[in-house]
């Protein structure tokens, strides 16, 4: 039977005695697994921890017992560290429903941590148990749990004075890099006036197997939280050479909308961006979908596009070039396009109904049209469409370009270096192609 994880907050005025009593009386909870939140600059008094152990485990102070209960102490140096260890335990056991026993004050603070260290995959149910006047509690909690009624002057520190952001940021920046150093692929087609690259998956701090370790996108459907993804982006920026706060990712809708940055209001969703303004790093996500970088050295314009199979059929690459021409004064024949890591024809198949649409672009886009799920070449389709809109063939780098170092690797074939939705399923990570105009 699956255990029920309970986070018992001993830092923010929660009564251990009453909390344990309510847990033991709740018949809906089986295989009780309690995590005592004690960590931080202000440690919980040891008597409180011992008291909880005694209540939940009987006379034994061990962390497990024959009745299916277990107690785990989260006593790291910061609240963020303690909560992150709690999250890692949940992830290892593939759990997502959590009961949190805390005070009103604790709930307000823990919800701020929850927003940064967890995602909507996790469901938190808060049970309020305040310390006011509890004659049955054998432990004097007021000096140790920082109850609002204790009347104790609080020292200033991030955890007690509201700086949750500082606590979380400081913690994630100290996490060790996983899976080797950060590796960035560069296209020799893009001139040096632009900084650019295609990220790989090593060197970040994401710990879940399919997201490890330089995942660059946070989703309500995945377990990688905002704080971890923000830290991954920061480390990528430091390695690549752009400012982390300038990193601007397309708001993907698998369509063909293009945002002309600084000239138009930002749309609700868009799969491509173009601009000629320095100081911005444009980025497009990918995890099988094609990421394209656009550079036009004559005008100094640049762009990015995310082209999945739907976006390819809708012409997002063509729409990007057309936006550079009409809004930024570029000539299509001067635009350079580099295609990044993406799923190759070898690993990408669609239903026959959708695959046949690619034959209307070019017959060579689909190799086995009579199969139930024909294989489709997204790179070929985008190359053909780009050439039709006026981009010169030699100005396009893809997997057919043998004169330059390869950047258009198959994301599904190369598990060590790239994320892949096709290969990894719903908990997949995200790499990105990015470009910026260097300061002159």
C-alpha positions, 0 to 999 in steps of 0.5 A: 500500500502506498504511504501518505507523505505528511510534511509536519512543519515545526518551524512556523508555530505548528503544535507537534502534539496536536498535529500528531494526535490528528494524524493518528486519529485520521483513519483515511491515512495508511502507512503514515510517512512523516517528514519533520521540517526542522531545518533552517537558520533557526533549528527546532528544539530537539525535544520537539523532534523527540516528542514527535518520534515518541508519539508516532513510533511509540517508545522507539526513536527509530525512523520506522516501525512495524505499524507502517509508520516512518519519521524522517527529519528534514534538518538541512541548513536552509528551509529551501534545502530541506524542502528540496530534499523532501521533493527528491524523496517524493520524486524517487517514489513517484508521489505527488499528493502531499499533506502539510500540517502547519500554522496559518503563518507557516502556510503563507510561507510554505506556499511561497516555497511551493511556488518555486520548488514544486509544480502543479504536478504536486498537490498540497493539502494544508491542515492548520494546527496553530500553537495558541494555548495547548495544555496537553503539550508537554513541550514548551514550544514558544521559544522554539517554534516562533509562534506568533503569540510567543512574543519573542523578538525574531532575528532578521534572516531570509527565512524569518523576514520573508526573503524566501526568494533569497533563500531559494536562489542561494540554495539552487546556486550551490547545487552541483552540476550534473552529467558533466559540463555545459556543452553548447553547439555552434554553427559556423554559418552564423557570423561572429556579430551574433552570439548563438548556440544550441544547448545540450542536456549536461551541466545543469541541476535538474535531477529527475532522469528524463529531465537531467540536467540542463532542462530549460523549460518549466511546465505544469505537467512536469516535475522540474520547478521554476527555481531549478529551470531558472538556475539552469538558464543562469548557468547556460547564460554564464557559459554562453556569454549573454545576460540571464535576464535577457533570455526570452523563450517563445511561447509555443503554440505549435503554430506559425505566429511571429512576434516582431519584438519591440515593434508589436505588443507581445502575443499570447502565444507565438512560435517565432520571434524576430528583432534587430535590437541588441540586448535581447537573447531570443530562444526557441525550445526543442525536444524533437521539434526543430529549432531554427536560428535566423541571422541577417548580417546586412541589417543586424536582424535575427530571429528564432523559430520552433518548428514541430510537424504542425508548425512546419506544415503551417509554414512557421519558418517561412513566416519568420523570414517574411517578418524579417523582410517586411518588418526589419528591412531584410532581403530573403537572400541574405538571411542565414538559417541554422537548424539545431538538434531535432528528431531525424527521419530515422526516429520520427513517424506520423499517422499516414493522414498527417504524413501525406501532407508533407508529400505536398511540400516535397516527395522526399519528405516522406520515405515510406508513404504506404506504411501505417505510420510513415517516417517524416523528414522535418528538416527536408520540409523546412529546407524546401520551404525556406528555399521557396521563400528566397533563402539561398540553399548555401545559407541553410545549415542542416544535416545535409551540410557536410562542409560544416561541423554538424549541429543538426543531430537527431535528438531521439538517437542521442540520449546522452546529449539531447532531450526527446519527447519521442523517446522519453514520454511526457516527463521530457526535458527541453533544450533550446536554440538561442541567438543575440546581437553582440554589443559593438 
